[in-house]
Amino acid sequence: MADLPLSGEFLEGVSRDQLLSLIRDPKADPALLDHVFSQPVVDEEIWQLILFHPATPPSLLARIARAAPLSLLKQLTGNRRLLGRSPQIPQAVLENPAATEEEIAAVEAMLHQEARGATEEEKKKSLFATIKGLAAGQKLTLAKKGDKEARMILVKDANEMVALEVVKGPRITDTEIMSIAQMRDVSEKVLREIANMKRHRSNKLVVLALLHNPKTPVGVSLGLGIASLTEKEVEGLARNRNIPAAVSRAAKQVLERHKKPPGGAPGGGH
C-alpha cells in the first residue's frame, strides 16, 4: 500500500468502489487517507471511513473536525475516544461553522475532562490554561456557545473582540452580566457595551453595579440616570470614595436638588 503513487491521476483511475475498498483496509497507508481527504469533492461516506480508520493520525482528524458537515461532526463529538486523541481535535471543532451548541458542549466536556478529580481551584486553572491556548477564532466561537465557566474567563481576554462577544452572546444570563458589571479586571469597552444595551440599562441592579465600579468610564456612569435612583441609592453613590470624583459629585448634586424646597425659593417671613 505504501508504494501506491498518490496523485490525482491515480485517483482518477480508481472507481469509487475500489477507493472504498482501499480505505476500508485496516493497513491503509495514512498518506493515502490524507490524500483522499484532500480531494475537493466532499464524500461523507469516505470521510466517515477515514474518521474511524485506526490509521488516521490526529492531525487528519483535526482537519476533518474543522470541515465536516454536521452529521459527521456529531459522530466525531459523540465519540470520546476520537475527540480525546489530541487537544487539536476539540479545538478544531470550535472552528467548524457547522458546530451547534450540542457539539460545543461535547468540546467543553473534553476541556473539563483533564480536571477530573481536581479541586475547584485546580479545575479553574486547568480550564483557564486550555482556553488561553485557543486561537482567536476558537475563543470567539466559545464566547458565543460556551458555558458559564468559559464565558467568565473569556470576558477578561486581552482580545477585546472576544470579551465583547461574551456580553453580546445569546446564552449569557442577567446574573452573569451583573457579575461582569462589578468586575474591575475587564476592559472598559465591555462595561460600555453593557451600559449601551437597552436590556441591561433597564435592570437597576446592573446599573448600580456599573455606577459603583471604578473601572466604568465617567461618561458612561453620568449617562446612566443618577437622578432617577432612589435617595438611598444616590446617597450610597455619593459616599463611595472608590469611584471617580465626577460621579460622586454628580450624586451629591442630585441630593442637594432633592433638599431644595419646591420652586427653589427659601421659605418667606412676614
KABEL-V607644 format. One record per residue. N is the residue number from 0. RES is the residue in three letters. BURIAL is b if it has 24 or more other ideal C-beta (glycine too) atoms within 12 Angstrom, else e. D_CENTER is the distance of its C-alpha to the mean C-alpha in Angstrom with 1 decimal. Layout:
n = <N	N>
res = <RES	RES>
burial = <BURIAL	BURIAL>
d_center = <D_CENTER	D_CENTER>
This chain:
n = <0	1	2	3	4	5	6	7	8	9	10	11	12	13	14	15	16	17	18	19	20	21	22	23	24	25	26	27	28	29	30	31	32	33	34	35	36	37	38	39	40	41	42	43	44	45	46	47	48	49	50	51	52	53	54	55	56	57	58	59	60	61	62	63	64	65	66	67	68	69	70	71	72	73	74	75	76	77	78	79	80	81	82	83	84	85	86	87	88	89	90	91	92	93	94	95	96	97	98	99	100	101	102	103	104	105	106	107	108	109	110	111	112	113	114	115	116	117	118	119	120	121	122	123	124	125	126	127	128	129	130	131	132	133	134	135	136	137	138	139	140	141	142	143	144	145	146	147	148	149	150	151	152	153	154	155	156	157	158	159	160	161	162	163	164	165	166	167	168	169	170	171	172	173	174	175	176	177	178	179	180	181	182	183	184	185	186	187	188	189	190	191	192	193	194	195	196	197	198	199	200	201	202	203	204	205	206	207	208	209	210	211	212	213	214	215	216	217	218	219	220	221	222	223	224	225	226	227	228	229	230	231	232	233	234	235	236	237	238	239	240	241	242	243	244	245	246	247	248	249	250	251	252	253	254	255	256	257	258	259	260	261	262	263	264	265	266	267	268	269>
res = <MET	ALA	ASP	LEU	PRO	LEU	SER	GLY	GLU	PHE	LEU	GLU	GLY	VAL	SER	ARG	ASP	GLN	LEU	LEU	SER	LEU	ILE	ARG	ASP	PRO	LYS	ALA	ASP	PRO	ALA	LEU	LEU	ASP	HIS	VAL	PHE	SER	GLN	PRO	VAL	VAL	ASP	GLU	GLU	ILE	TRP	GLN	LEU	ILE	LEU	PHE	HIS	PRO	ALA	THR	PRO	PRO	SER	LEU	LEU	ALA	ARG	ILE	ALA	ARG	ALA	ALA	PRO	LEU	SER	LEU	LEU	LYS	GLN	LEU	THR	GLY	ASN	ARG	ARG	LEU	LEU	GLY	ARG	SER	PRO	GLN	ILE	PRO	GLN	ALA	VAL	LEU	GLU	ASN	PRO	ALA	ALA	THR	GLU	GLU	GLU	ILE	ALA	ALA	VAL	GLU	ALA	MET	LEU	HIS	GLN	GLU	ALA	ARG	GLY	ALA	THR	GLU	GLU	GLU	LYS	LYS	LYS	SER	LEU	PHE	ALA	THR	ILE	LYS	GLY	LEU	ALA	ALA	GLY	GLN	LYS	LEU	THR	LEU	ALA	LYS	LYS	GLY	ASP	LYS	GLU	ALA	ARG	MET	ILE	LEU	VAL	LYS	ASP	ALA	ASN	GLU	MET	VAL	ALA	LEU	GLU	VAL	VAL	LYS	GLY	PRO	ARG	ILE	THR	ASP	THR	GLU	ILE	MET	SER	ILE	ALA	GLN	MET	ARG	ASP	VAL	SER	GLU	LYS	VAL	LEU	ARG	GLU	ILE	ALA	ASN	MET	LYS	ARG	HIS	ARG	SER	ASN	LYS	LEU	VAL	VAL	LEU	ALA	LEU	LEU	HIS	ASN	PRO	LYS	THR	PRO	VAL	GLY	VAL	SER	LEU	GLY	LEU	GLY	ILE	ALA	SER	LEU	THR	GLU	LYS	GLU	VAL	GLU	GLY	LEU	ALA	ARG	ASN	ARG	ASN	ILE	PRO	ALA	ALA	VAL	SER	ARG	ALA	ALA	LYS	GLN	VAL	LEU	GLU	ARG	HIS	LYS	LYS	PRO	PRO	GLY	GLY	ALA	PRO	GLY	GLY	GLY	HIS>
burial = <e	e	e	e	e	b	e	e	e	e	b	e	e	b	e	e	e	e	b	e	e	b	b	e	e	e	e	b	e	b	e	b	b	b	b	b	b	e	e	e	e	e	e	e	e	b	b	b	b	b	b	b	b	e	b	b	e	b	e	b	b	b	b	b	b	b	b	b	b	e	e	b	b	b	b	b	b	e	b	e	e	b	b	b	b	e	b	b	b	b	b	b	b	b	b	b	e	b	b	e	e	e	b	b	b	b	b	b	b	b	b	b	e	e	e	e	e	e	e	e	e	e	e	e	e	b	b	e	e	b	b	e	e	b	e	b	e	b	b	b	b	b	b	b	b	b	b	b	b	b	b	b	b	b	b	b	b	e	b	b	e	b	b	b	b	b	b	b	b	e	e	b	e	e	e	b	b	b	b	b	b	b	b	e	e	b	b	b	b	b	b	b	b	b	b	e	b	e	e	b	b	e	e	e	e	b	b	b	b	b	b	b	b	b	b	b	b	b	e	b	b	b	e	b	b	b	e	e	b	e	e	e	b	b	e	e	b	b	e	b	e	e	b	b	e	e	b	b	e	b	b	e	e	b	b	e	e	e	e	e	e	e	e	e	e	e	e	e	e	e>
d_center = <43.7	42.9	45.7	44.3	44.1	40.4	40.7	40.3	44.0	43.8	41.1	43.2	46.1	44.3	44.1	40.9	42.7	43.7	40.2	38.9	41.7	40.8	37.2	38.2	40.4	38.8	40.3	38.6	37.8	34.1	35.1	36.3	33.1	31.1	33.7	33.6	29.8	30.0	32.3	31.1	31.9	29.3	31.2	29.1	32.0	32.4	28.7	28.8	31.8	30.1	27.0	29.2	31.9	32.6	33.1	29.8	28.2	24.5	24.0	25.3	23.2	20.0	21.5	22.1	18.6	17.4	20.1	21.2	21.7	20.1	23.3	23.3	19.6	20.2	23.1	21.2	18.4	21.2	23.1	21.9	24.6	23.4	19.7	20.7	23.2	21.0	17.5	17.3	17.5	14.4	12.6	14.6	13.5	10.0	12.0	14.3	14.2	16.1	13.6	13.3	11.7	14.6	13.9	10.2	11.9	14.5	12.3	10.9	14.6	15.5	13.2	15.0	18.3	19.5	19.4	21.8	24.8	23.4	23.4	20.5	20.4	20.6	17.7	15.5	16.9	16.4	12.7	12.4	14.6	12.9	9.4	11.7	13.4	10.8	11.6	10.1	9.7	8.1	5.4	5.2	5.5	3.2	1.2	4.7	6.0	5.2	7.9	9.1	9.7	6.3	5.4	8.9	8.6	6.0	8.0	10.8	9.9	13.1	11.7	11.9	10.4	6.9	8.0	9.5	6.9	5.7	9.4	10.2	8.0	10.7	9.9	10.0	13.6	16.4	16.8	13.3	14.1	17.5	16.3	14.2	17.3	19.4	17.5	19.6	17.3	14.8	15.6	18.3	16.5	13.9	16.9	18.7	16.1	16.3	20.0	20.2	18.7	21.8	20.2	19.5	22.8	24.7	23.4	26.0	24.0	21.1	23.8	25.7	22.7	22.2	25.9	26.3	23.5	25.4	22.4	22.4	24.4	27.9	28.0	25.0	26.7	30.1	28.7	27.4	30.9	32.4	35.7	34.3	33.5	36.0	38.6	37.2	33.7	35.2	37.4	34.5	32.9	36.2	36.6	33.2	34.1	30.7	29.6	31.0	34.7	34.4	32.3	34.7	37.6	36.4	36.2	39.7	41.0	39.8	41.6	44.7	44.7	44.5	47.6	49.7	52.2	51.9	53.2	52.6	56.3	57.9	60.1	63.6	67.0	70.5>
